[in-house]
Amino acid sequence: KIIGVHILGSNADDLINYFALIMKFDLPYDEVGKTIFAYPSSASDLSYFLE
């Protein structure tokens, strides 16, 4: 379960929204890691963050 996130750097404002949804709907991180995101984008790295 993800209980909090800190993100620093470029595109942090985009990435924090994904983590807010994950926490709001209590999504399991292993399921989110299987999601396909647009590439290339900062969101495409979410699956690597969640490994």
C-alpha atoms as an extended CHARMM CRD file, in Angstrom:
* protein
*
        51  EXT
         1         1  LYS       CA              0.0000000000        0.0000000000        0.0000000000  PROA      1               0.0000000000
         2         2  ILE       CA              1.2870000000        3.4450000000       -0.8900000000  PROA      2               0.0000000000
         3         3  ILE       CA              0.7560000000        5.8380000000        2.0240000000  PROA      3               0.0000000000
         4         4  GLY       CA              2.6830000000        8.8770000000        0.7820000000  PROA      4               0.0000000000
         5         5  VAL       CA              4.8460000000       10.2000000000       -2.0230000000  PROA      5               0.0000000000
         6         6  HSD       CA              7.5210000000       12.8760000000       -2.3900000000  PROA      6               0.0000000000
         7         7  ILE       CA              8.5700000000       13.8590000000       -5.8980000000  PROA      7               0.0000000000
         8         8  LEU       CA             11.1940000000       16.4540000000       -6.8050000000  PROA      8               0.0000000000
         9         9  GLY       CA             12.2140000000       17.5000000000      -10.2830000000  PROA      9               0.0000000000
        10        10  SER       CA             10.7890000000       18.2810000000      -13.6570000000  PROA      10              0.0000000000
        11        11  ASN       CA              7.2890000000       16.9480000000      -14.3470000000  PROA      11              0.0000000000
        12        12  ALA       CA              6.7200000000       16.2960000000      -10.6520000000  PROA      12              0.0000000000
        13        13  ASP       CA              3.3750000000       18.0570000000      -10.9610000000  PROA      13              0.0000000000
        14        14  ASP       CA              2.2490000000       15.4990000000      -13.5540000000  PROA      14              0.0000000000
        15        15  LEU       CA              3.4680000000       12.4580000000      -11.6450000000  PROA      15              0.0000000000
        16        16  ILE       CA              1.9910000000       13.4130000000       -8.2840000000  PROA      16              0.0000000000
        17        17  ASN       CA             -1.5030000000       13.2680000000       -9.7950000000  PROA      17              0.0000000000
        18        18  TYR       CA             -1.0520000000        9.5980000000      -10.6960000000  PROA      18              0.0000000000
        19        19  PHE       CA              0.0510000000        8.7830000000       -7.1680000000  PROA      19              0.0000000000
        20        20  ALA       CA             -2.8730000000       10.7640000000       -5.7340000000  PROA      20              0.0000000000
        21        21  LEU       CA             -5.2870000000        8.5620000000       -7.7050000000  PROA      21              0.0000000000
        22        22  ILE       CA             -3.4770000000        5.4090000000       -6.6150000000  PROA      22              0.0000000000
        23        23  MET       CA             -3.7710000000        6.4230000000       -2.9590000000  PROA      23              0.0000000000
        24        24  LYS       CA             -7.3510000000        7.7290000000       -3.2030000000  PROA      24              0.0000000000
        25        25  PHE       CA             -8.6850000000        4.4970000000       -4.6870000000  PROA      25              0.0000000000
        26        26  ASP       CA             -6.3370000000        2.2780000000       -2.6330000000  PROA      26              0.0000000000
        27        27  LEU       CA             -4.9830000000        0.5630000000       -5.7400000000  PROA      27              0.0000000000
        28        28  PRO       CA             -2.3890000000       -2.1630000000       -5.1890000000  PROA      28              0.0000000000
        29        29  TYR       CA              1.0040000000       -1.0240000000       -6.4840000000  PROA      29              0.0000000000
        30        30  ASP       CA              1.6390000000       -4.3090000000       -8.3150000000  PROA      30              0.0000000000
        31        31  GLU       CA             -1.4940000000       -3.7800000000      -10.4260000000  PROA      31              0.0000000000
        32        32  VAL       CA             -0.5630000000       -0.1920000000      -11.2100000000  PROA      32              0.0000000000
        33        33  GLY       CA              2.8790000000       -1.4080000000      -12.2800000000  PROA      33              0.0000000000
        34        34  LYS       CA              1.2120000000       -3.4790000000      -15.0070000000  PROA      34              0.0000000000
        35        35  THR       CA             -0.5160000000       -0.4230000000      -16.4770000000  PROA      35              0.0000000000
        36        36  ILE       CA              0.7150000000        0.8170000000      -19.8510000000  PROA      36              0.0000000000
        37        37  PHE       CA              1.3640000000        4.5600000000      -19.9190000000  PROA      37              0.0000000000
        38        38  ALA       CA              2.0940000000        6.7980000000      -22.8990000000  PROA      38              0.0000000000
        39        39  TYR       CA              5.7240000000        6.6760000000      -24.0200000000  PROA      39              0.0000000000
        40        40  PRO       CA              7.8220000000        8.7570000000      -23.9520000000  PROA      40              0.0000000000
        41        41  SER       CA              6.5010000000       10.5910000000      -20.9330000000  PROA      41              0.0000000000
        42        42  SER       CA              7.3520000000       10.9500000000      -17.2890000000  PROA      42              0.0000000000
        43        43  ALA       CA              4.4010000000        8.6760000000      -16.4740000000  PROA      43              0.0000000000
        44        44  SER       CA              5.9630000000        5.8340000000      -18.4550000000  PROA      44              0.0000000000
        45        45  ASP       CA              8.4980000000        5.4770000000      -15.6210000000  PROA      45              0.0000000000
        46        46  LEU       CA              5.8360000000        4.7540000000      -12.9910000000  PROA      46              0.0000000000
        47        47  SER       CA              6.1410000000        1.0050000000      -13.4590000000  PROA      47              0.0000000000
        48        48  TYR       CA              9.8590000000        1.2710000000      -12.6370000000  PROA      48              0.0000000000
        49        49  PHE       CA              9.1270000000        3.3430000000       -9.5280000000  PROA      49              0.0000000000
        50        50  LEU       CA              6.7450000000        0.6690000000       -8.2760000000  PROA      50              0.0000000000
        51        51  GLU       CA              9.0510000000       -2.3440000000       -8.6870000000  PROA      51              0.0000000000
